[in-house]
Amino acid sequence: MTEKVAHADDDPARQADAVMRASRVLVGVVAKSLVELEDKVSLPQWRVLVLLATRGRLNLGQLAGALGVHPSNATRTVEKLVVAGFVERADDPQDRRFLVLDLTRQGHDIVERVMGHRRASIVAVMENMTSSRRRALARAFEAFAEAAGEEADGDEGYVLGLST
């Protein structure tokens, strides 16, 4: 009886290893893109900026729910962002009992700069690939993101890891 030898590309462990290698590259891109934030915002504050950039105006309860934190934690985080000039609070026009939170121009600009850095870094790596491999990579990552529940809704990928 002959034993079938699995093709290396069909080995789930090797496939996972390949994804892990690629994830190290992507994590490096993300880490480098966040360097400019070191003295401006913390990672929890960055998550708030990303949520507001992605979803638009939110009230404090919605923000706390999306972050999975207690409203008092969200309040402290938002307060620091307001003082820094990245977030503004205003009365909710539909219900004056609530405040809505939104990015200021400065908050929007910092999110755009960081995401622009990420995009440029990814493009630089992909320029080392043939066009057919870039297309295959994009299709594979689309499938991977869909399998993880990440929606392709044109939000520049801001939500990864933050969706509820």
MOBEL-V237089 format. One record per residue. N is the residue number from 1. RES is the residue in one small letter. PHI is phi as a letter, one per 40 degrees, with the letter a starting at -180 (none if undefined). OMEGA is omega in whole degrees, 0 to 359 (999 if undefined). BURIAL is I if it has 16 or more other C-alpha atoms within 10 Angstrom, else O. Layout:
BEGIN
[[N | RES | PHI | OMEGA | BURIAL] [N | RES | PHI | OMEGA | BURIAL]]
END
This chain:
BEGIN
[[1 | m | none | 180 | O] [2 | t | c | 180 | O] [3 | e | c | 178 | O] [4 | k | c | 176 | O] [5 | v | c | 180 | O] [6 | a | c | 176 | O] [7 | h | c | 183 | O] [8 | a | d | 180 | O] [9 | d | c | 181 | O] [10 | d | c | 182 | O] [11 | d | c | 182 | O] [12 | p | d | 180 | O] [13 | a | c | 178 | O] [14 | r | c | 177 | O] [15 | q | c | 179 | O] [16 | a | c | 178 | O] [17 | d | c | 179 | O] [18 | a | c | 178 | O] [19 | v | c | 178 | O] [20 | m | c | 178 | O] [21 | r | c | 179 | O] [22 | a | c | 180 | O] [23 | s | c | 176 | O] [24 | r | c | 177 | O] [25 | v | c | 182 | O] [26 | l | c | 177 | O] [27 | v | c | 176 | O] [28 | g | c | 177 | O] [29 | v | c | 180 | I] [30 | v | c | 181 | I] [31 | a | d | 179 | O] [32 | k | c | 181 | O] [33 | s | c | 182 | I] [34 | l | c | 182 | I] [35 | v | d | 182 | O] [36 | e | c | 180 | O] [37 | l | c | 190 | O] [38 | e | d | 183 | O] [39 | d | c | 183 | O] [40 | k | b | 182 | O] [41 | v | a | 176 | I] [42 | s | c | 177 | O] [43 | l | c | 175 | O] [44 | p | c | 177 | O] [45 | q | c | 177 | I] [46 | w | d | 179 | I] [47 | r | d | 178 | I] [48 | v | c | 180 | I] [49 | l | d | 180 | I] [50 | v | c | 179 | I] [51 | l | c | 180 | I] [52 | l | c | 177 | I] [53 | a | c | 184 | I] [54 | t | c | 189 | I] [55 | r | b | 182 | O] [56 | g | g | 183 | O] [57 | r | d | 176 | I] [58 | l | b | 170 | I] [59 | n | c | 187 | I] [60 | l | c | 179 | I] [61 | g | c | 178 | I] [62 | q | c | 180 | O] [63 | l | c | 180 | I] [64 | a | d | 179 | I] [65 | g | c | 180 | O] [66 | a | c | 179 | I] [67 | l | c | 183 | I] [68 | g | g | 180 | O] [69 | v | b | 175 | O] [70 | h | c | 180 | O] [71 | p | d | 179 | I] [72 | s | c | 176 | O] [73 | n | c | 178 | O] [74 | a | c | 180 | I] [75 | t | c | 180 | O] [76 | r | c | 180 | O] [77 | t | c | 181 | I] [78 | v | c | 182 | I] [79 | e | d | 179 | I] [80 | k | c | 180 | O] [81 | l | c | 176 | I] [82 | v | c | 180 | I] [83 | v | c | 180 | O] [84 | a | c | 179 | O] [85 | g | g | 181 | O] [86 | f | c | 183 | I] [87 | v | b | 174 | I] [88 | e | b | 176 | I] [89 | r | b | 177 | I] [90 | a | a | 175 | O] [91 | d | c | 177 | O] [92 | d | c | 182 | O] [93 | p | c | 179 | O] [94 | q | c | 182 | O] [95 | d | a | 187 | O] [96 | r | c | 175 | O] [97 | r | c | 183 | O] [98 | f | b | 171 | O] [99 | l | b | 173 | I] [100 | v | b | 181 | I] [101 | l | b | 178 | I] [102 | d | a | 177 | I] [103 | l | c | 168 | I] [104 | t | c | 176 | I] [105 | r | d | 180 | O] [106 | q | c | 178 | O] [107 | g | c | 178 | I] [108 | h | c | 182 | I] [109 | d | c | 181 | O] [110 | i | c | 177 | I] [111 | v | c | 180 | I] [112 | e | c | 179 | O] [113 | r | c | 181 | O] [114 | v | c | 180 | I] [115 | m | c | 176 | I] [116 | g | c | 177 | O] [117 | h | c | 179 | I] [118 | r | c | 182 | I] [119 | r | c | 181 | O] [120 | a | c | 180 | O] [121 | s | c | 179 | I] [122 | i | c | 178 | O] [123 | v | c | 180 | O] [124 | a | c | 178 | O] [125 | v | c | 184 | O] [126 | m | c | 177 | O] [127 | e | c | 177 | O] [128 | n | c | 182 | O] [129 | m | b | 173 | O] [130 | t | c | 181 | O] [131 | s | c | 180 | O] [132 | s | c | 178 | O] [133 | r | c | 177 | O] [134 | r | c | 179 | O] [135 | r | c | 179 | O] [136 | a | c | 178 | O] [137 | l | c | 180 | O] [138 | a | c | 178 | O] [139 | r | c | 181 | O] [140 | a | c | 180 | O] [141 | f | c | 175 | O] [142 | e | c | 179 | O] [143 | a | c | 180 | O] [144 | f | c | 180 | O] [145 | a | c | 178 | O] [146 | e | c | 180 | O] [147 | a | c | 179 | O] [148 | a | c | 179 | O] [149 | g | g | 179 | O] [150 | e | c | 183 | I] [151 | e | c | 176 | O] [152 | a | c | 184 | O] [153 | d | b | 174 | O] [154 | g | g | 184 | O] [155 | d | c | 179 | O] [156 | e | g | 176 | O] [157 | g | g | 183 | O] [158 | y | c | 192 | I] [159 | v | c | 187 | I] [160 | l | d | 179 | O] [161 | g | g | 182 | O] [162 | l | b | 184 | O] [163 | s | c | 182 | O] [164 | t | c | 999 | O]]
END
